[in-house]
Amino acid sequence: MKRKLVMAIVIVLSLVFLVLGCDILNNEEKGEEVDFTSHNVNFSIRVRNGTNQRLVAFKGDIHPDYLLGGVPAHANNHAFAANPTLFDKTEAFPLYILTEAQYNTNKDNLIENTQLKNAPFTRVFIFYNKQGENNVVYEISGSLGGSNKLNIVNASNSINVELRLGGVAGETIGYAPAGMLNTTLYMIDGDHNVFPVFKRYNNVRDVVETVYPQGSGSNYAWFQQVTFGEGTTEHTMNLKSLLSGINFSNGAAWVVINNQTTSGAINFYQGTNIVRTASGISGIPNGNNRTYQIDMPRVQNKYDDSVIISNWSFGPSGFDVGLQTSESDSTLLDSFKIERDKMYTITVNGDHNDNSLKAWISSLADIQSADMAGTW
């Protein structure tokens, strides 16, 4: 009797291992070793998948070592885990996106697959802040995933180009990095107003620049309508020939804090919150400058021309002072207007220990095109 019971247990365990083994094999065959879980605690970056396809993401390059995970179709606020090896510093990088089908077809030949690297499903410009918050949700447009080819030629050595739909603040359809001559995006049928937007991390000023070209006559963001369908299946945009010599605009203003105090480092406060640079730095040592980017409000698919700000103050914690009218006029400003494409220098001097600390706008200038655009 005992022998029959042991044999029955052995048979049951064998069946269990057989079923589990089949499931593992099936998962591997389906490519389900990719993690499609949203890691909402201790995440690195977040994306929204506007397409009806399951997607697979890589950081910086299509390589097994840089695999971040999968994104379910129509997922909102999908968060990737903060892999300490991949996310060990503040930096900008392209996020390469493949469909799950592309990944499964090519997963054994990712490293040397030049064709796949030049024509992934899409790329997205990402800025990761190691020291600060990463609350931006990067969009993957639902206009992707068709059979039509939108070819982007980017001959620049320093200009990274995002392609957005409907406006400079619209959803992103792709990213053409500097130094990568050809990028192909696969679009669905229909009319698409494509706006090129230049993205880069300016490590000199520690700001993430969002710059767009303006039409010379319209004073509106430059765009080109691209139409697919009824026999039209391919279109090429050569950005150098289209945009050379054109004016550029920024979706933000810059505020430069010049610490000329004699009492050490200071902070920049908005209300009770410390304002930080793009890389998460807050303190400004005396004798130094820090540049802060003030993003304009997003109105539908474009950026507003100005924003009213208030409650700015400067100094060490507990001894910060408000912005006064001028160096010689100590009347505090309740609020004031910050305009797009302008650079405001705020000088802070004195000593909080003897109650002589003061802050005022010491200069106002246009942000120079050379600062914003880069070179072709």
C-alpha positions as a LaTeX table, in Angstrom:
\begin{tabular}{lrrr}
\hline
Residue & $x$ (\AA) & $y$ (\AA) & $z$ (\AA) \\
\hline
Met1 & 0.00 & 0.00 & 0.00 \\
Lys2 & 2.79 & 2.40 & 0.94 \\
Arg3 & 4.61 & 1.56 & $-2.28$ \\
Lys4 & 1.53 & 2.39 & $-4.37$ \\
Leu5 & 1.15 & 5.70 & $-2.47$ \\
Val6 & 4.80 & 6.63 & $-3.12$ \\
Met7 & 4.42 & 5.77 & $-6.80$ \\
Ala8 & 1.27 & 7.95 & $-7.01$ \\
Ile9 & 3.10 & 10.89 & $-5.43$ \\
Val10 & 6.00 & 10.46 & $-7.87$ \\
Ile11 & 3.59 & 10.45 & $-10.83$ \\
Val12 & 1.78 & 13.59 & $-9.58$ \\
Leu13 & 5.07 & 15.44 & $-9.02$ \\
Ser14 & 6.29 & 14.44 & $-12.47$ \\
Leu15 & 3.12 & 15.83 & $-14.03$ \\
Val16 & 3.51 & 19.09 & $-12.07$ \\
Phe17 & 7.12 & 19.52 & $-13.23$ \\
Leu18 & 6.09 & 18.66 & $-16.80$ \\
Val19 & 3.36 & 21.34 & $-16.78$ \\
Leu20 & 5.65 & 23.95 & $-15.23$ \\
Gly21 & 8.38 & 23.10 & $-17.69$ \\
Cys22 & 5.97 & 23.54 & $-20.59$ \\
Asp23 & 4.87 & 26.90 & $-19.20$ \\
Ile24 & 8.46 & 28.09 & $-18.90$ \\
Leu25 & 9.22 & 26.98 & $-22.45$ \\
Asn26 & 6.06 & 28.63 & $-23.71$ \\
Asn27 & 6.94 & 31.84 & $-21.90$ \\
Glu28 & 10.41 & 31.83 & $-23.42$ \\
Glu29 & 8.99 & 31.16 & $-26.87$ \\
Lys30 & 6.56 & 34.07 & $-26.42$ \\
Gly31 & 9.33 & 36.38 & $-25.23$ \\
Glu32 & 7.67 & 36.74 & $-21.83$ \\
Glu33 & 11.01 & 36.83 & $-20.02$ \\
Val34 & 10.64 & 40.60 & $-20.55$ \\
Asp35 & 9.24 & 42.21 & $-17.40$ \\
Phe36 & 5.95 & 43.97 & $-18.24$ \\
Thr37 & 5.31 & 44.96 & $-14.60$ \\
Ser38 & 4.92 & 48.63 & $-13.69$ \\
His39 & 7.34 & 49.34 & $-10.83$ \\
Asn40 & 5.49 & 52.22 & $-9.16$ \\
Val41 & 7.77 & 52.27 & $-6.11$ \\
Asn42 & 11.44 & 53.17 & $-6.59$ \\
Phe43 & 11.01 & 53.73 & $-10.33$ \\
Ser44 & 13.41 & 55.35 & $-12.79$ \\
Ile45 & 11.25 & 56.79 & $-15.60$ \\
Arg46 & 7.62 & 56.52 & $-16.70$ \\
Val47 & 5.99 & 56.23 & $-20.13$ \\
Arg48 & 2.52 & 56.25 & $-21.66$ \\
Asn49 & 1.89 & 53.78 & $-24.48$ \\
Gly50 & $-0.72$ & 55.27 & $-26.80$ \\
Thr51 & $-0.50$ & 52.34 & $-29.22$ \\
Asn52 & $-2.33$ & 49.01 & $-29.32$ \\
Gln53 & 0.93 & 47.05 & $-29.23$ \\
Arg54 & 3.04 & 45.60 & $-26.45$ \\
Leu55 & 6.41 & 47.36 & $-26.49$ \\
Val56 & 9.93 & 46.62 & $-25.24$ \\
Ala57 & 12.27 & 49.41 & $-24.08$ \\
Phe58 & 16.07 & 49.80 & $-23.98$ \\
Lys59 & 18.18 & 52.55 & $-22.41$ \\
Gly60 & 20.56 & 54.23 & $-24.82$ \\
Asp61 & 21.07 & 51.32 & $-27.21$ \\
Ile62 & 19.39 & 48.12 & $-28.36$ \\
His63 & 21.47 & 45.71 & $-26.31$ \\
Pro64 & 20.52 & 42.91 & $-23.89$ \\
Asp65 & 22.39 & 44.64 & $-21.06$ \\
Tyr66 & 20.30 & 47.80 & $-21.49$ \\
Leu67 & 16.86 & 46.15 & $-21.48$ \\
Leu68 & 14.48 & 48.06 & $-19.17$ \\
Gly69 & 11.34 & 46.00 & $-19.63$ \\
Gly70 & 8.05 & 45.87 & $-21.45$ \\
Val71 & 5.10 & 48.25 & $-21.70$ \\
Pro72 & 1.57 & 46.82 & $-22.13$ \\
Ala73 & $-0.64$ & 48.25 & $-24.88$ \\
His74 & $-2.45$ & 51.47 & $-23.88$ \\
Ala75 & $-0.55$ & 51.61 & $-20.56$ \\
Asn76 & $-0.57$ & 54.93 & $-18.68$ \\
Asn77 & 2.15 & 56.00 & $-16.22$ \\
His78 & 4.03 & 52.74 & $-16.73$ \\
Ala79 & 7.13 & 52.82 & $-14.54$ \\
Phe80 & 10.46 & 51.05 & $-15.13$ \\
Ala81 & 12.49 & 49.76 & $-12.20$ \\
Ala82 & 15.43 & 51.90 & $-11.03$ \\
Asn83 & 18.17 & 49.46 & $-12.01$ \\
Pro84 & 21.19 & 50.77 & $-10.05$ \\
Thr85 & 23.61 & 49.76 & $-12.79$ \\
Leu86 & 21.74 & 51.55 & $-15.58$ \\
Phe87 & 20.51 & 54.53 & $-13.57$ \\
Asp88 & 23.63 & 55.49 & $-11.65$ \\
Lys89 & 23.91 & 59.17 & $-12.70$ \\
Thr90 & 22.04 & 62.19 & $-14.04$ \\
Glu91 & 22.03 & 62.12 & $-17.84$ \\
Ala92 & 20.07 & 62.46 & $-21.08$ \\
Phe93 & 19.70 & 59.44 & $-23.35$ \\
Pro94 & 17.49 & 58.02 & $-26.12$ \\
Leu95 & 14.96 & 55.39 & $-25.10$ \\
Tyr96 & 14.78 & 52.79 & $-27.88$ \\
Ile97 & 11.36 & 51.20 & $-28.31$ \\
Leu98 & 10.66 & 47.92 & $-30.15$ \\
Thr99 & 7.40 & 46.10 & $-30.57$ \\
Glu100 & 7.27 & 42.78 & $-28.78$ \\
Ala101 & 7.20 & 41.11 & $-32.20$ \\
Gln102 & 10.37 & 42.95 & $-33.26$ \\
Tyr103 & 12.05 & 41.93 & $-30.03$ \\
Asn104 & 11.08 & 38.27 & $-30.27$ \\
Thr105 & 12.25 & 38.09 & $-33.89$ \\
Asn106 & 15.61 & 39.72 & $-33.19$ \\
Lys107 & 16.39 & 38.96 & $-29.53$ \\
Asp108 & 19.21 & 36.58 & $-30.43$ \\
Asn109 & 20.84 & 39.20 & $-32.66$ \\
Leu110 & 20.39 & 42.56 & $-30.94$ \\
Ile111 & 23.97 & 43.75 & $-30.54$ \\
Glu112 & 25.09 & 43.88 & $-34.20$ \\
Asn113 & 21.68 & 44.51 & $-35.73$ \\
Thr114 & 22.32 & 47.88 & $-37.43$ \\
Gln115 & 19.10 & 47.76 & $-39.41$ \\
Leu116 & 17.05 & 47.42 & $-36.22$ \\
Lys117 & 18.98 & 50.22 & $-34.47$ \\
Asn118 & 18.32 & 52.58 & $-37.40$ \\
Ala119 & 14.63 & 51.68 & $-37.64$ \\
Pro120 & 13.23 & 50.72 & $-34.22$ \\
Phe121 & 9.55 & 51.21 & $-33.53$ \\
Thr122 & 10.51 & 54.64 & $-32.19$ \\
Arg123 & 12.94 & 56.52 & $-29.93$ \\
Val124 & 12.14 & 58.99 & $-27.14$ \\
Phe125 & 14.44 & 61.62 & $-25.60$ \\
Ile126 & 14.76 & 61.01 & $-21.84$ \\
Phe127 & 16.33 & 63.06 & $-19.08$ \\
Tyr128 & 16.94 & 61.13 & $-15.86$ \\
Asn129 & 17.68 & 63.04 & $-12.65$ \\
Lys130 & 19.59 & 60.88 & $-10.20$ \\
Gln131 & 19.32 & 63.43 & $-7.37$ \\
Gly132 & 15.76 & 64.62 & $-7.92$ \\
Glu133 & 12.29 & 63.61 & $-8.96$ \\
Asn134 & 11.42 & 62.04 & $-12.33$ \\
Asn135 & 7.74 & 62.83 & $-12.68$ \\
Val136 & 7.63 & 63.43 & $-16.43$ \\
Val137 & 5.55 & 60.81 & $-18.27$ \\
Tyr138 & 7.09 & 60.28 & $-21.72$ \\
Glu139 & 4.53 & 59.63 & $-24.45$ \\
Ile140 & 4.62 & 57.01 & $-27.21$ \\
Ser141 & 2.15 & 58.19 & $-29.82$ \\
Gly142 & $-0.82$ & 56.18 & $-31.03$ \\
Ser143 & $-0.08$ & 57.47 & $-34.56$ \\
Leu144 & 2.81 & 55.01 & $-34.74$ \\
Gly145 & 2.55 & 51.41 & $-35.80$ \\
Gly146 & 1.42 & 51.76 & $-39.42$ \\
Ser147 & 3.16 & 50.65 & $-42.59$ \\
Asn148 & 3.98 & 54.14 & $-43.97$ \\
Lys149 & 7.56 & 55.39 & $-43.71$ \\
Leu150 & 8.46 & 58.84 & $-42.40$ \\
Asn151 & 12.21 & 59.19 & $-43.00$ \\
Ile152 & 14.03 & 61.80 & $-40.89$ \\
Val153 & 17.47 & 62.94 & $-42.08$ \\
Asn154 & 19.44 & 64.62 & $-39.27$ \\
Ala155 & 22.94 & 65.60 & $-40.42$ \\
Ser156 & 23.73 & 67.57 & $-37.25$ \\
Asn157 & 26.54 & 66.65 & $-34.88$ \\
Ser158 & 24.93 & 68.35 & $-31.90$ \\
Ile159 & 21.17 & 68.79 & $-32.49$ \\
Asn160 & 18.89 & 66.02 & $-31.20$ \\
Val161 & 15.46 & 66.28 & $-32.77$ \\
Glu162 & 12.11 & 65.14 & $-31.39$ \\
Leu163 & 9.17 & 64.93 & $-33.80$ \\
Arg164 & 5.85 & 65.97 & $-32.25$ \\
Leu165 & 2.30 & 65.99 & $-33.56$ \\
Gly166 & $-0.09$ & 68.92 & $-33.53$ \\
Gly167 & 2.21 & 71.43 & $-31.83$ \\
Val168 & 5.54 & 71.90 & $-30.09$ \\
Ala169 & 4.01 & 70.61 & $-26.85$ \\
Gly170 & 2.16 & 67.77 & $-28.61$ \\
Glu171 & 2.73 & 64.05 & $-28.29$ \\
Thr172 & 6.07 & 62.66 & $-29.45$ \\
Ile173 & 6.23 & 60.30 & $-32.41$ \\
Gly174 & 9.99 & 59.84 & $-32.51$ \\
Tyr175 & 13.51 & 61.03 & $-31.77$ \\
Ala176 & 16.35 & 61.51 & $-34.27$ \\
Pro177 & 19.62 & 61.73 & $-32.31$ \\
Ala178 & 22.52 & 63.87 & $-33.47$ \\
Gly179 & 25.04 & 61.85 & $-35.44$ \\
Met180 & 22.46 & 59.31 & $-36.67$ \\
Leu181 & 21.83 & 60.36 & $-40.25$ \\
Asn182 & 18.65 & 58.40 & $-40.98$ \\
Thr183 & 15.71 & 57.59 & $-38.72$ \\
Thr184 & 12.59 & 55.82 & $-39.99$ \\
Leu185 & 9.21 & 56.09 & $-38.25$ \\
Tyr186 & 6.27 & 53.88 & $-39.24$ \\
Met187 & 3.06 & 55.90 & $-39.34$ \\
Ile188 & $-0.63$ & 55.15 & $-39.73$ \\
Asp189 & $-2.68$ & 56.63 & $-42.60$ \\
Gly190 & $-3.91$ & 60.19 & $-42.24$ \\
Asp191 & $-2.79$ & 63.81 & $-42.02$ \\
His192 & $-0.02$ & 64.54 & $-39.54$ \\
Asn193 & 1.27 & 68.03 & $-38.67$ \\
Val194 & 4.87 & 67.29 & $-37.70$ \\
Phe195 & 6.73 & 69.78 & $-35.48$ \\
Pro196 & 10.50 & 69.32 & $-34.98$ \\
Val197 & 11.64 & 70.13 & $-31.44$ \\
Phe198 & 15.29 & 70.18 & $-30.43$ \\
Lys199 & 16.17 & 68.56 & $-27.11$ \\
Arg200 & 19.47 & 68.51 & $-25.30$ \\
Tyr201 & 20.94 & 68.64 & $-21.83$ \\
Asn202 & 23.08 & 71.79 & $-21.56$ \\
Asn203 & 25.65 & 70.63 & $-19.02$ \\
Val204 & 27.26 & 74.07 & $-18.85$ \\
Arg205 & 24.05 & 75.68 & $-17.57$ \\
Asp206 & 22.55 & 72.48 & $-16.12$ \\
Val207 & 19.22 & 72.89 & $-17.95$ \\
Val208 & 17.29 & 70.61 & $-20.30$ \\
Glu209 & 16.59 & 72.73 & $-23.36$ \\
Thr210 & 13.40 & 72.43 & $-25.40$ \\
Val211 & 13.93 & 74.56 & $-28.51$ \\
Tyr212 & 11.80 & 74.83 & $-31.63$ \\
Pro213 & 12.17 & 76.63 & $-34.97$ \\
Gln214 & 9.84 & 79.51 & $-35.82$ \\
Gly215 & 8.38 & 80.37 & $-39.21$ \\
Ser216 & 10.06 & 83.54 & $-40.52$ \\
Gly217 & 6.77 & 85.21 & $-41.45$ \\
Ser218 & 4.20 & 83.65 & $-39.17$ \\
Asn219 & 6.12 & 83.91 & $-35.88$ \\
Tyr220 & 4.55 & 80.51 & $-35.20$ \\
Ala221 & 6.31 & 77.23 & $-34.60$ \\
Trp222 & 7.58 & 75.75 & $-37.87$ \\
Phe223 & 5.84 & 72.53 & $-38.98$ \\
Gln224 & 5.21 & 70.43 & $-42.05$ \\
Gln225 & 2.05 & 68.51 & $-42.86$ \\
Val226 & 2.70 & 64.91 & $-43.85$ \\
Thr227 & $-0.10$ & 62.87 & $-45.43$ \\
Phe228 & $-0.22$ & 59.10 & $-45.85$ \\
Gly229 & $-2.84$ & 57.03 & $-47.62$ \\
Glu230 & $-4.33$ & 56.45 & $-51.08$ \\
Gly231 & $-0.99$ & 55.37 & $-52.52$ \\
Thr232 & 1.28 & 57.73 & $-50.55$ \\
Thr233 & 3.37 & 55.48 & $-48.31$ \\
Glu234 & 6.67 & 57.32 & $-47.78$ \\
His235 & 7.90 & 60.85 & $-47.00$ \\
Thr236 & 11.35 & 62.25 & $-46.18$ \\
Met237 & 12.16 & 65.31 & $-44.05$ \\
Asn238 & 15.76 & 66.56 & $-44.44$ \\
Leu239 & 15.98 & 68.79 & $-41.37$ \\
Lys240 & 19.22 & 70.52 & $-42.36$ \\
Ser241 & 17.87 & 71.74 & $-45.69$ \\
Leu242 & 14.50 & 72.63 & $-44.17$ \\
Leu243 & 15.70 & 74.50 & $-41.09$ \\
Ser244 & 19.15 & 75.98 & $-41.79$ \\
Gly245 & 19.17 & 79.72 & $-41.10$ \\
Ile246 & 15.80 & 79.76 & $-39.35$ \\
Asn247 & 15.10 & 81.44 & $-35.99$ \\
Phe248 & 14.65 & 79.38 & $-32.84$ \\
Ser249 & 12.49 & 79.78 & $-29.77$ \\
Asn250 & 12.50 & 78.23 & $-26.33$ \\
Gly251 & 9.57 & 76.85 & $-24.37$ \\
Ala252 & 11.04 & 78.45 & $-21.25$ \\
Ala253 & 12.93 & 81.32 & $-19.66$ \\
Trp254 & 16.25 & 81.10 & $-17.84$ \\
Val255 & 16.88 & 82.59 & $-14.43$ \\
Val256 & 20.54 & 82.97 & $-13.43$ \\
Ile257 & 21.14 & 83.42 & $-9.71$ \\
Asn258 & 24.41 & 85.29 & $-9.04$ \\
Asn259 & 25.52 & 84.84 & $-5.44$ \\
Gln260 & 27.63 & 87.85 & $-4.47$ \\
Thr261 & 26.98 & 87.53 & $-0.73$ \\
Thr262 & 29.76 & 87.41 & 1.83 \\
Ser263 & 28.09 & 84.80 & 4.01 \\
Gly264 & 28.32 & 81.52 & 2.14 \\
Ala265 & 25.92 & 79.52 & $-0.02$ \\
Ile266 & 22.30 & 80.45 & $-0.65$ \\
Asn267 & 19.16 & 78.72 & $-1.95$ \\
Phe268 & 16.46 & 79.77 & $-4.40$ \\
Tyr269 & 12.95 & 79.32 & $-2.94$ \\
Gln270 & 9.49 & 79.36 & $-4.48$ \\
Gly271 & 7.26 & 79.69 & $-1.46$ \\
Thr272 & 8.66 & 77.17 & 1.00 \\
Asn273 & 10.05 & 74.85 & $-1.71$ \\
Ile274 & 13.70 & 74.87 & $-2.74$ \\
Val275 & 14.13 & 75.24 & $-6.50$ \\
Arg276 & 16.70 & 72.88 & $-7.99$ \\
Thr277 & 18.63 & 72.74 & $-11.25$ \\
Ala278 & 18.01 & 69.98 & $-13.80$ \\
Ser279 & 20.56 & 67.73 & $-12.09$ \\
Gly280 & 19.06 & 68.30 & $-8.64$ \\
Ile281 & 21.53 & 70.84 & $-7.25$ \\
Ser282 & 20.08 & 73.47 & $-4.90$ \\
Gly283 & 22.85 & 75.37 & $-3.09$ \\
Ile284 & 24.65 & 78.26 & $-4.82$ \\
Pro285 & 28.12 & 78.92 & $-3.33$ \\
Asn286 & 29.11 & 82.56 & $-2.93$ \\
Gly287 & 30.94 & 83.86 & $-5.99$ \\
Asn288 & 29.06 & 81.41 & $-8.26$ \\
Asn289 & 26.09 & 81.37 & $-10.65$ \\
Arg290 & 23.35 & 78.76 & $-11.11$ \\
Thr291 & 20.95 & 78.64 & $-14.07$ \\
Tyr292 & 17.33 & 77.55 & $-13.55$ \\
Gln293 & 14.84 & 76.87 & $-16.31$ \\
Ile294 & 11.32 & 78.27 & $-15.85$ \\
Asp295 & 9.00 & 76.37 & $-18.16$ \\
Met296 & 6.14 & 78.25 & $-19.74$ \\
Pro297 & 2.58 & 77.00 & $-19.17$ \\
Arg298 & 1.43 & 74.49 & $-21.76$ \\
Val299 & $-1.66$ & 75.74 & $-23.60$ \\
Gln300 & $-3.07$ & 72.85 & $-25.64$ \\
Asn301 & $-0.16$ & 71.93 & $-27.94$ \\
Lys302 & 1.96 & 75.07 & $-27.57$ \\
Tyr303 & 3.76 & 77.01 & $-24.85$ \\
Asp304 & 2.48 & 80.32 & $-23.54$ \\
Asp305 & 4.52 & 83.51 & $-24.05$ \\
Ser306 & 4.86 & 84.35 & $-20.37$ \\
Val307 & 4.05 & 83.34 & $-16.82$ \\
Ile308 & 3.34 & 85.39 & $-13.68$ \\
Ile309 & 5.49 & 84.30 & $-10.74$ \\
Ser310 & 5.40 & 85.22 & $-7.06$ \\
Asn311 & 6.83 & 84.20 & $-3.70$ \\
Trp312 & 10.44 & 83.93 & $-4.88$ \\
Ser313 & 13.10 & 84.39 & $-2.22$ \\
Phe314 & 16.85 & 83.88 & $-1.88$ \\
Gly315 & 19.26 & 83.15 & 0.94 \\
Pro316 & 20.10 & 80.51 & 3.54 \\
Ser317 & 17.26 & 78.62 & 5.17 \\
Gly318 & 15.26 & 80.82 & 7.53 \\
Phe319 & 17.02 & 84.01 & 6.40 \\
Asp320 & 15.86 & 84.20 & 2.78 \\
Val321 & 14.72 & 87.56 & 1.39 \\
Gly322 & 12.21 & 88.43 & $-1.32$ \\
Leu323 & 12.93 & 90.03 & $-4.66$ \\
Gln324 & 13.08 & 93.80 & $-4.39$ \\
Thr325 & 12.30 & 96.35 & $-7.12$ \\
Ser326 & 15.93 & 97.32 & $-7.85$ \\
Glu327 & 19.31 & 97.45 & $-6.18$ \\
Ser328 & 18.48 & 100.84 & $-4.64$ \\
Asp329 & 14.71 & 100.38 & $-4.16$ \\
Ser330 & 13.92 & 97.94 & $-1.36$ \\
Thr331 & 10.20 & 97.73 & $-2.18$ \\
Leu332 & 9.38 & 94.04 & $-2.51$ \\
Leu333 & 7.75 & 92.74 & $-5.69$ \\
Asp334 & 4.54 & 90.85 & $-4.99$ \\
Ser335 & 4.64 & 89.28 & $-8.47$ \\
Phe336 & 6.16 & 89.87 & $-11.88$ \\
Lys337 & 6.08 & 88.50 & $-15.41$ \\
Ile338 & 8.67 & 86.09 & $-16.80$ \\
Glu339 & 8.76 & 85.95 & $-20.62$ \\
Arg340 & 9.71 & 83.09 & $-22.91$ \\
Asp341 & 13.19 & 83.22 & $-24.53$ \\
Lys342 & 14.48 & 85.69 & $-21.94$ \\
Met343 & 17.36 & 85.28 & $-19.47$ \\
Tyr344 & 16.94 & 87.04 & $-16.11$ \\
Thr345 & 19.99 & 87.52 & $-13.90$ \\
Ile346 & 19.16 & 87.95 & $-10.22$ \\
Thr347 & 22.00 & 89.23 & $-8.06$ \\
Val348 & 22.02 & 88.49 & $-4.34$ \\
Asn349 & 24.48 & 90.34 & $-2.11$ \\
Gly350 & 25.01 & 91.39 & 1.50 \\
Asp351 & 25.18 & 89.22 & 4.60 \\
His352 & 22.27 & 87.62 & 6.42 \\
Asn353 & 24.24 & 87.87 & 9.68 \\
Asp354 & 23.99 & 91.68 & 9.69 \\
Asn355 & 20.55 & 91.83 & 8.00 \\
Ser356 & 21.96 & 93.37 & 4.79 \\
Leu357 & 20.93 & 90.55 & 2.40 \\
Lys358 & 19.05 & 91.73 & $-0.72$ \\
Ala359 & 18.10 & 90.37 & $-4.17$ \\
Trp360 & 17.07 & 92.13 & $-7.39$ \\
Ile361 & 16.95 & 91.60 & $-11.17$ \\
Ser362 & 20.28 & 93.00 & $-12.28$ \\
Ser363 & 20.03 & 92.27 & $-16.02$ \\
Leu364 & 17.61 & 91.04 & $-18.68$ \\
Ala365 & 18.69 & 89.67 & $-22.07$ \\
Asp366 & 17.48 & 87.46 & $-24.88$ \\
Ile367 & 18.63 & 83.84 & $-24.77$ \\
Gln368 & 21.09 & 83.65 & $-27.64$ \\
Ser369 & 20.37 & 81.30 & $-30.56$ \\
Ala370 & 23.84 & 79.80 & $-30.18$ \\
Asp371 & 22.90 & 78.74 & $-26.65$ \\
Met372 & 19.65 & 77.17 & $-27.84$ \\
Ala373 & 20.17 & 75.62 & $-31.23$ \\
Gly374 & 23.49 & 73.87 & $-31.57$ \\
Thr375 & 25.09 & 73.48 & $-35.00$ \\
Trp376 & 24.33 & 71.47 & $-38.10$ \\
\hline
\end{tabular}
